[in-house]
Amino acid sequence: MAALAWLLIPLVAAIAAGLWGSWANRTRRARSDGPELDGYARFREAMEKSRTSP
């Protein structure tokens, strides 16, 4: 019986990890990279302007 308990511990941990992984991944689908990419484009434009206008 003790061996069965030791085998259930990794099984419960794997199930918990799977549930946590699916919960953590659900919020990523809702977010997009749009604002970050827009900010990066503005940064690149500013760097180009500062490099070309001495």
PQR file with spaces between the fields and no chain letter, atoms N, CA, C, O and H, PARSE charges and radii, in Angstrom:
ATOM       1  N    MET     1       0.815   -1.199    0.000 -0.4000 1.5000
ATOM       2  CA   MET     1       0.000    0.000    0.000 -0.0000 2.0000
ATOM       3  C    MET     1       0.861    1.266    0.000  0.5500 1.7000
ATOM       4  O    MET     1       0.506    2.264   -0.628 -0.5500 1.4000
ATOM       5  N    ALA     2       1.980    1.219    0.699 -0.4000 1.5000
ATOM       6  CA   ALA     2       2.865    2.382    0.732 -0.0000 2.0000
ATOM       7  C    ALA     2       3.458    2.641   -0.647  0.5500 1.7000
ATOM       8  O    ALA     2       3.652    3.792   -1.038 -0.5500 1.4000
ATOM       9  H    ALA     2       2.268    0.409    1.209  0.4000 1.0000
ATOM      10  N    ALA     3       3.748    1.563   -1.389 -0.4000 1.5000
ATOM      11  CA   ALA     3       4.294    1.735   -2.735 -0.0000 2.0000
ATOM      12  C    ALA     3       3.260    2.397   -3.647  0.5500 1.7000
ATOM      13  O    ALA     3       3.611    3.200   -4.511 -0.5500 1.4000
ATOM      14  H    ALA     3       3.591    0.628   -1.071  0.4000 1.0000
ATOM      15  N    LEU     4       2.005    2.061   -3.451 -0.4000 1.5000
ATOM      16  CA   LEU     4       0.954    2.676   -4.245 -0.0000 2.0000
ATOM      17  C    LEU     4       0.862    4.175   -3.956  0.5500 1.7000
ATOM      18  O    LEU     4       0.639    4.973   -4.866 -0.5500 1.4000
ATOM      19  H    LEU     4       1.720    1.409   -2.749  0.4000 1.0000
ATOM      20  N    ALA     5       1.031    4.545   -2.713 -0.4000 1.5000
ATOM      21  CA   ALA     5       0.998    5.962   -2.357 -0.0000 2.0000
ATOM      22  C    ALA     5       2.161    6.695   -3.017  0.5500 1.7000
ATOM      23  O    ALA     5       1.984    7.812   -3.503 -0.5500 1.4000
ATOM      24  H    ALA     5       1.212    3.896   -1.974  0.4000 1.0000
ATOM      25  N    TRP     6       3.351    6.086   -3.043 -0.4000 1.5000
ATOM      26  CA   TRP     6       4.505    6.720   -3.677 -0.0000 2.0000
ATOM      27  C    TRP     6       4.337    6.828   -5.186  0.5500 1.7000
ATOM      28  O    TRP     6       4.896    7.731   -5.808 -0.5500 1.4000
ATOM      29  H    TRP     6       3.495    5.178   -2.648  0.4000 1.0000
ATOM      30  N    LEU     7       3.585    5.931   -5.771 -0.4000 1.5000
ATOM      31  CA   LEU     7       3.319    6.020   -7.209 -0.0000 2.0000
ATOM      32  C    LEU     7       2.247    7.068   -7.525  0.5500 1.7000
ATOM      33  O    LEU     7       2.238    7.643   -8.613 -0.5500 1.4000
ATOM      34  H    LEU     7       3.131    5.198   -5.265  0.4000 1.0000
ATOM      35  N    LEU     8       1.357    7.309   -6.580 -0.4000 1.5000
ATOM      36  CA   LEU     8       0.310    8.302   -6.808 -0.0000 2.0000
ATOM      37  C    LEU     8       0.839    9.732   -6.720  0.5500 1.7000
ATOM      38  O    LEU     8       0.275   10.634   -7.340 -0.5500 1.4000
ATOM      39  H    LEU     8       1.365    6.842   -5.696  0.4000 1.0000
ATOM      40  N    ILE     9       1.899    9.952   -5.970 -0.4000 1.5000
ATOM      41  CA   ILE     9       2.451   11.297   -5.828 -0.0000 2.0000
ATOM      42  C    ILE     9       2.884   11.871   -7.184  0.5500 1.7000
ATOM      43  O    ILE     9       2.466   12.981   -7.515 -0.5500 1.4000
ATOM      44  H    ILE     9       2.358    9.220   -5.466  0.4000 1.0000
ATOM      45  N    PRO    10       3.706   11.167   -7.988 -0.5600 1.5000
ATOM      46  CA   PRO    10       4.067   11.720   -9.303  0.2800 2.0000
ATOM      47  C    PRO    10       2.860   11.837  -10.249  0.5500 1.7000
ATOM      48  O    PRO    10       2.800   12.745  -11.078 -0.5500 1.4000
ATOM      49  N    LEU    11       1.912   10.921  -10.116 -0.4000 1.5000
ATOM      50  CA   LEU    11       0.724   10.996  -10.961 -0.0000 2.0000
ATOM      51  C    LEU    11      -0.084   12.251  -10.648  0.5500 1.7000
ATOM      52  O    LEU    11      -0.511   12.957  -11.562 -0.5500 1.4000
ATOM      53  H    LEU    11       1.960   10.184   -9.442  0.4000 1.0000
ATOM      54  N    VAL    12      -0.294   12.529   -9.385 -0.4000 1.5000
ATOM      55  CA   VAL    12      -1.022   13.732   -8.992 -0.0000 2.0000
ATOM      56  C    VAL    12      -0.243   14.984   -9.401  0.5500 1.7000
ATOM      57  O    VAL    12      -0.838   15.970   -9.836 -0.5500 1.4000
ATOM      58  H    VAL    12       0.052   11.956   -8.642  0.4000 1.0000
ATOM      59  N    ALA    13       1.083   14.947   -9.262 -0.4000 1.5000
ATOM      60  CA   ALA    13       1.909   16.090   -9.658 -0.0000 2.0000
ATOM      61  C    ALA    13       1.818   16.318  -11.167  0.5500 1.7000
ATOM      62  O    ALA    13       1.756   17.467  -11.606 -0.5500 1.4000
ATOM      63  H    ALA    13       1.566   14.146   -8.908  0.4000 1.0000
ATOM      64  N    ALA    14       1.810   15.265  -11.960 -0.4000 1.5000
ATOM      65  CA   ALA    14       1.709   15.405  -13.417 -0.0000 2.0000
ATOM      66  C    ALA    14       0.353   15.971  -13.817  0.5500 1.7000
ATOM      67  O    ALA    14       0.269   16.803  -14.720 -0.5500 1.4000
ATOM      68  H    ALA    14       1.860   14.332  -11.603  0.4000 1.0000
ATOM      69  N    ILE    15      -0.695   15.530  -13.157 -0.4000 1.5000
ATOM      70  CA   ILE    15      -2.029   16.056  -13.455 -0.0000 2.0000
ATOM      71  C    ILE    15      -2.111   17.531  -13.074  0.5500 1.7000
ATOM      72  O    ILE    15      -2.663   18.342  -13.817 -0.5500 1.4000
ATOM      73  H    ILE    15      -0.626   14.854  -12.423  0.4000 1.0000
ATOM      74  N    ALA    16      -1.557   17.871  -11.907 -0.4000 1.5000
ATOM      75  CA   ALA    16      -1.561   19.269  -11.478 -0.0000 2.0000
ATOM      76  C    ALA    16      -0.748   20.133  -12.437  0.5500 1.7000
ATOM      77  O    ALA    16      -1.151   21.254  -12.746 -0.5500 1.4000
ATOM      78  H    ALA    16      -1.109   17.211  -11.304  0.4000 1.0000
ATOM      79  N    ALA    17       0.392   19.627  -12.913 -0.4000 1.5000
ATOM      80  CA   ALA    17       1.214   20.385  -13.858 -0.0000 2.0000
ATOM      81  C    ALA    17       0.479   20.580  -15.179  0.5500 1.7000
ATOM      82  O    ALA    17       0.565   21.651  -15.780 -0.5500 1.4000
ATOM      83  H    ALA    17       0.719   18.716  -12.661  0.4000 1.0000
ATOM      84  N    GLY    18      -0.232   19.576  -15.629 -0.4000 1.5000
ATOM      85  CA   GLY    18      -1.012   19.703  -16.861 -0.0000 2.0000
ATOM      86  C    GLY    18      -2.124   20.724  -16.727  0.5500 1.7000
ATOM      87  O    GLY    18      -2.355   21.520  -17.636 -0.5500 1.4000
ATOM      88  H    GLY    18      -0.303   18.707  -15.140  0.4000 1.0000
ATOM      89  N    LEU    19      -2.811   20.704  -15.597 -0.4000 1.5000
ATOM      90  CA   LEU    19      -3.873   21.684  -15.367 -0.0000 2.0000
ATOM      91  C    LEU    19      -3.309   23.095  -15.277  0.5500 1.7000
ATOM      92  O    LEU    19      -3.881   24.027  -15.843 -0.5500 1.4000
ATOM      93  H    LEU    19      -2.622   20.057  -14.858  0.4000 1.0000
ATOM      94  N    TRP    20      -2.207   23.260  -14.580 -0.4000 1.5000
ATOM      95  CA   TRP    20      -1.590   24.578  -14.470 -0.0000 2.0000
ATOM      96  C    TRP    20      -1.109   25.066  -15.844  0.5500 1.7000
ATOM      97  O    TRP    20      -1.276   26.239  -16.181 -0.5500 1.4000
ATOM      98  H    TRP    20      -1.743   22.503  -14.120  0.4000 1.0000
ATOM      99  N    GLY    21      -0.515   24.172  -16.630 -0.4000 1.5000
ATOM     100  CA   GLY    21      -0.043   24.551  -17.962 -0.0000 2.0000
ATOM     101  C    GLY    21      -1.175   24.995  -18.864  0.5500 1.7000
ATOM     102  O    GLY    21      -1.037   25.974  -19.598 -0.5500 1.4000
ATOM     103  H    GLY    21      -0.379   23.220  -16.357  0.4000 1.0000
ATOM     104  N    SER    22      -2.284   24.292  -18.819 -0.4000 1.5000
ATOM     105  CA   SER    22      -3.411   24.703  -19.659 -0.0000 2.0000
ATOM     106  C    SER    22      -4.005   26.011  -19.163  0.5500 1.7000
ATOM     107  O    SER    22      -4.442   26.827  -19.974 -0.5500 1.4000
ATOM     108  H    SER    22      -2.396   23.497  -18.223  0.4000 1.0000
ATOM     109  N    TRP    23      -4.033   26.233  -17.862 -0.4000 1.5000
ATOM     110  CA   TRP    23      -4.538   27.496  -17.322 -0.0000 2.0000
ATOM     111  C    TRP    23      -3.598   28.649  -17.679  0.5500 1.7000
ATOM     112  O    TRP    23      -4.059   29.730  -18.044 -0.5500 1.4000
ATOM     113  H    TRP    23      -3.678   25.570  -17.203  0.4000 1.0000
ATOM     114  N    ALA    24      -2.292   28.430  -17.577 -0.4000 1.5000
ATOM     115  CA   ALA    24      -1.323   29.481  -17.880 -0.0000 2.0000
ATOM     116  C    ALA    24      -1.331   29.817  -19.368  0.5500 1.7000
ATOM     117  O    ALA    24      -1.074   30.963  -19.736 -0.5500 1.4000
ATOM     118  H    ALA    24      -1.917   27.551  -17.280  0.4000 1.0000
ATOM     119  N    ASN    25      -1.614   28.869  -20.209 -0.4000 1.5000
ATOM     120  CA   ASN    25      -1.596   29.101  -21.656 -0.0000 2.0000
ATOM     121  C    ASN    25      -2.867   29.777  -22.146  0.5500 1.7000
ATOM     122  O    ASN    25      -2.858   30.372  -23.223 -0.5500 1.4000
ATOM     123  H    ASN    25      -1.823   27.938  -19.910  0.4000 1.0000
ATOM     124  N    ARG    26      -3.939   29.708  -21.408 -0.4000 1.5000
ATOM     125  CA   ARG    26      -5.203   30.284  -21.877 -0.0000 2.0000
ATOM     126  C    ARG    26      -5.138   31.796  -21.966  0.5500 1.7000
ATOM     127  O    ARG    26      -5.819   32.381  -22.808 -0.5500 1.4000
ATOM     128  H    ARG    26      -3.947   29.224  -20.533  0.4000 1.0000
ATOM     129  N    THR    27      -4.343   32.453  -21.126 -0.4000 1.5000
ATOM     130  CA   THR    27      -4.272   33.900  -21.174 -0.0000 2.0000
ATOM     131  C    THR    27      -3.377   34.383  -22.307  0.5500 1.7000
ATOM     132  O    THR    27      -3.501   35.536  -22.721 -0.5500 1.4000
ATOM     133  H    THR    27      -3.790   31.978  -20.442  0.4000 1.0000
ATOM     134  N    ARG    28      -2.499   33.567  -22.815 -0.4000 1.5000
ATOM     135  CA   ARG    28      -1.602   33.987  -23.893 -0.0000 2.0000
ATOM     136  C    ARG    28      -2.335   34.161  -25.206  0.5500 1.7000
ATOM     137  O    ARG    28      -1.950   35.005  -26.015 -0.5500 1.4000
ATOM     138  H    ARG    28      -2.398   32.630  -22.479  0.4000 1.0000
ATOM     139  N    ARG    29      -3.361   33.401  -25.434 -0.4000 1.5000
ATOM     140  CA   ARG    29      -4.096   33.513  -26.688 -0.0000 2.0000
ATOM     141  C    ARG    29      -4.819   34.852  -26.786  0.5500 1.7000
ATOM     142  O    ARG    29      -5.006   35.376  -27.884 -0.5500 1.4000
ATOM     143  H    ARG    29      -3.674   32.716  -24.776  0.4000 1.0000
ATOM     144  N    ALA    30      -5.221   35.403  -25.661 -0.4000 1.5000
ATOM     145  CA   ALA    30      -5.980   36.651  -25.678 -0.0000 2.0000
ATOM     146  C    ALA    30      -5.082   37.845  -25.974  0.5500 1.7000
ATOM     147  O    ALA    30      -5.547   38.842  -26.526 -0.5500 1.4000
ATOM     148  H    ALA    30      -5.069   34.977  -24.769  0.4000 1.0000
ATOM     149  N    ARG    31      -3.817   37.760  -25.621 -0.4000 1.5000
ATOM     150  CA   ARG    31      -2.913   38.887  -25.832 -0.0000 2.0000
ATOM     151  C    ARG    31      -2.300   38.829  -27.226  0.5500 1.7000
ATOM     152  O    ARG    31      -2.106   37.754  -27.793 -0.5500 1.4000
ATOM     153  H    ARG    31      -3.440   36.949  -25.173  0.4000 1.0000
ATOM     154  N    SER    32      -2.004   39.988  -27.756 -0.4000 1.5000
ATOM     155  CA   SER    32      -1.326   40.036  -29.050 -0.0000 2.0000
ATOM     156  C    SER    32      -0.064   40.871  -28.912  0.5500 1.7000
ATOM     157  O    SER    32       0.141   41.540  -27.898 -0.5500 1.4000
ATOM     158  H    SER    32      -2.162   40.862  -27.295  0.4000 1.0000
ATOM     159  N    ASP    33       0.766   40.830  -29.919 -0.4000 1.5000
ATOM     160  CA   ASP    33       2.018   41.577  -29.906 -0.0000 2.0000
ATOM     161  C    ASP    33       1.873   42.935  -30.578  0.5500 1.7000
ATOM     162  O    ASP    33       2.873   43.620  -30.792 -0.5500 1.4000
ATOM     163  H    ASP    33       0.600   40.288  -30.742  0.4000 1.0000
ATOM     164  N    GLY    34       0.684   43.330  -30.906 -0.4000 1.5000
ATOM     165  CA   GLY    34       0.461   44.576  -31.631 -0.0000 2.0000
ATOM     166  C    GLY    34       1.062   45.801  -30.967  0.5500 1.7000
ATOM     167  O    GLY    34       1.855   46.497  -31.601 -0.5500 1.4000
ATOM     168  H    GLY    34      -0.128   42.774  -30.733  0.4000 1.0000
ATOM     169  N    PRO    35       0.724   46.096  -29.724 -0.5600 1.5000
ATOM     170  CA   PRO    35       1.285   47.307  -29.096  0.2800 2.0000
ATOM     171  C    PRO    35       2.812   47.262  -28.966  0.5500 1.7000
ATOM     172  O    PRO    35       3.477   48.284  -29.130 -0.5500 1.4000
ATOM     173  N    GLU    36       3.358   46.101  -28.676 -0.4000 1.5000
ATOM     174  CA   GLU    36       4.803   45.998  -28.554 -0.0000 2.0000
ATOM     175  C    GLU    36       5.495   46.217  -29.890  0.5500 1.7000
ATOM     176  O    GLU    36       6.545   46.857  -29.957 -0.5500 1.4000
ATOM     177  H    GLU    36       2.817   45.270  -28.542  0.4000 1.0000
ATOM     178  N    LEU    37       4.903   45.685  -30.951 -0.4000 1.5000
ATOM     179  CA   LEU    37       5.502   45.868  -32.272 -0.0000 2.0000
ATOM     180  C    LEU    37       5.374   47.312  -32.737  0.5500 1.7000
ATOM     181  O    LEU    37       6.266   47.828  -33.410 -0.5500 1.4000
ATOM     182  H    LEU    37       4.051   45.166  -30.897  0.4000 1.0000
ATOM     183  N    ASP    38       4.274   47.966  -32.385 -0.4000 1.5000
ATOM     184  CA   ASP    38       4.121   49.380  -32.730 -0.0000 2.0000
ATOM     185  C    ASP    38       5.171   50.226  -32.023  0.5500 1.7000
ATOM     186  O    ASP    38       5.760   51.129  -32.618 -0.5500 1.4000
ATOM     187  H    ASP    38       3.550   47.546  -31.838  0.4000 1.0000
ATOM     188  N    GLY    39       5.398   49.926  -30.755 -0.4000 1.5000
ATOM     189  CA   GLY    39       6.421   50.650  -30.004 -0.0000 2.0000
ATOM     190  C    GLY    39       7.806   50.428  -30.574  0.5500 1.7000
ATOM     191  O    GLY    39       8.614   51.354  -30.638 -0.5500 1.4000
ATOM     192  H    GLY    39       4.920   49.192  -30.272  0.4000 1.0000
ATOM     193  N    TYR    40       8.080   49.209  -30.986 -0.4000 1.5000
ATOM     194  CA   TYR    40       9.382   48.916  -31.580 -0.0000 2.0000
ATOM     195  C    TYR    40       9.559   49.647  -32.908  0.5500 1.7000
ATOM     196  O    TYR    40      10.651   50.122  -33.217 -0.5500 1.4000
ATOM     197  H    TYR    40       7.423   48.457  -30.934  0.4000 1.0000
ATOM     198  N    ALA    41       8.492   49.737  -33.687 -0.4000 1.5000
ATOM     199  CA   ALA    41       8.573   50.460  -34.968 -0.0000 2.0000
ATOM     200  C    ALA    41       8.852   51.940  -34.722  0.5500 1.7000
ATOM     201  O    ALA    41       9.649   52.548  -35.436 -0.5500 1.4000
ATOM     202  H    ALA    41       7.604   49.351  -33.436  0.4000 1.0000
ATOM     203  N    ARG    42       8.196   52.525  -33.710 -0.4000 1.5000
ATOM     204  CA   ARG    42       8.465   53.936  -33.387 -0.0000 2.0000
ATOM     205  C    ARG    42       9.903   54.113  -32.913  0.5500 1.7000
ATOM     206  O    ARG    42      10.550   55.106  -33.247 -0.5500 1.4000
ATOM     207  H    ARG    42       7.549   52.031  -33.129  0.4000 1.0000
ATOM     208  N    PHE    43      10.405   53.155  -32.138 -0.4000 1.5000
ATOM     209  CA   PHE    43      11.789   53.222  -31.676 -0.0000 2.0000
ATOM     210  C    PHE    43      12.762   53.174  -32.848  0.5500 1.7000
ATOM     211  O    PHE    43      13.721   53.946  -32.895 -0.5500 1.4000
ATOM     212  H    PHE    43       9.879   52.349  -31.867  0.4000 1.0000
ATOM     213  N    ARG    44      12.520   52.279  -33.784 -0.4000 1.5000
ATOM     214  CA   ARG    44      13.404   52.178  -34.953 -0.0000 2.0000
ATOM     215  C    ARG    44      13.374   53.448  -35.781  0.5500 1.7000
ATOM     216  O    ARG    44      14.416   53.903  -36.254 -0.5500 1.4000
ATOM     217  H    ARG    44      11.741   51.653  -33.745  0.4000 1.0000
ATOM     218  N    GLU    45      12.183   54.033  -35.964 -0.4000 1.5000
ATOM     219  CA   GLU    45      12.086   55.286  -36.719 -0.0000 2.0000
ATOM     220  C    GLU    45      12.863   56.400  -36.024  0.5500 1.7000
ATOM     221  O    GLU    45      13.538   57.194  -36.679 -0.5500 1.4000
ATOM     222  H    GLU    45      11.337   53.664  -35.579  0.4000 1.0000
ATOM     223  N    ALA    46      12.766   56.454  -34.715 -0.4000 1.5000
ATOM     224  CA   ALA    46      13.499   57.493  -33.965 -0.0000 2.0000
ATOM     225  C    ALA    46      15.002   57.281  -34.086  0.5500 1.7000
ATOM     226  O    ALA    46      15.756   58.248  -34.191 -0.5500 1.4000
ATOM     227  H    ALA    46      12.218   55.809  -34.183  0.4000 1.0000
ATOM     228  N    MET    47      15.437   56.051  -34.073 -0.4000 1.5000
ATOM     229  CA   MET    47      16.866   55.767  -34.203 -0.0000 2.0000
ATOM     230  C    MET    47      17.364   56.127  -35.601  0.5500 1.7000
ATOM     231  O    MET    47      18.473   56.640  -35.755 -0.5500 1.4000
ATOM     232  H    MET    47      14.824   55.266  -33.988  0.4000 1.0000
ATOM     233  N    GLU    48      16.556   55.863  -36.608 -0.4000 1.5000
ATOM     234  CA   GLU    48      16.933   56.215  -37.973 -0.0000 2.0000
ATOM     235  C    GLU    48      17.018   57.734  -38.140  0.5500 1.7000
ATOM     236  O    GLU    48      17.927   58.245  -38.794 -0.5500 1.4000
ATOM     237  H    GLU    48      15.656   55.446  -36.483  0.4000 1.0000
ATOM     238  N    LYS    49      16.072   58.439  -37.548 -0.4000 1.5000
ATOM     239  CA   LYS    49      16.096   59.912  -37.644 -0.0000 2.0000
ATOM     240  C    LYS    49      17.317   60.482  -36.944  0.5500 1.7000
ATOM     241  O    LYS    49      17.954   61.397  -37.466 -0.5500 1.4000
ATOM     242  H    LYS    49      15.334   58.024  -37.016  0.4000 1.0000
ATOM     243  N    SER    50      17.651   59.963  -35.785 -0.4000 1.5000
ATOM     244  CA   SER    50      18.791   60.503  -35.047 -0.0000 2.0000
ATOM     245  C    SER    50      20.114   60.153  -35.742  0.5500 1.7000
ATOM     246  O    SER    50      21.095   60.884  -35.601 -0.5500 1.4000
ATOM     247  H    SER    50      17.134   59.220  -35.361  0.4000 1.0000
ATOM     248  N    ARG    51      20.148   59.070  -36.470 -0.4000 1.5000
ATOM     249  CA   ARG    51      21.374   58.688  -37.151 -0.0000 2.0000
ATOM     250  C    ARG    51      21.587   59.485  -38.432  0.5500 1.7000
ATOM     251  O    ARG    51      22.725   59.771  -38.807 -0.5500 1.4000
ATOM     252  H    ARG    51      19.351   58.477  -36.584  0.4000 1.0000
ATOM     253  N    THR    52      20.495   59.843  -39.104 -0.4000 1.5000
ATOM     254  CA   THR    52      20.618   60.522  -40.390 -0.0000 2.0000
ATOM     255  C    THR    52      20.661   62.048  -40.262  0.5500 1.7000
ATOM     256  O    THR    52      21.048   62.719  -41.219 -0.5500 1.4000
ATOM     257  H    THR    52      19.571   59.611  -38.799  0.4000 1.0000
ATOM     258  N    SER    53      20.284   62.609  -39.130 -0.4000 1.5000
ATOM     259  CA   SER    53      20.284   64.075  -39.011 -0.0000 2.0000
ATOM     260  C    SER    53      21.313   64.531  -37.964  0.5500 1.7000
ATOM     261  O    SER    53      20.968   64.732  -36.800 -0.5500 1.4000
ATOM     262  H    SER    53      19.970   62.064  -38.353  0.4000 1.0000
ATOM     263  N    PRO    54      22.587   64.694  -38.387 -0.5600 1.5000
ATOM     264  CA   PRO    54      23.605   65.122  -37.416  0.2800 2.0000
ATOM     265  C    PRO    54      23.593   66.613  -37.179  0.5500 1.7000
ATOM     266  O    PRO    54      24.390   67.119  -36.390 -0.5500 1.4000
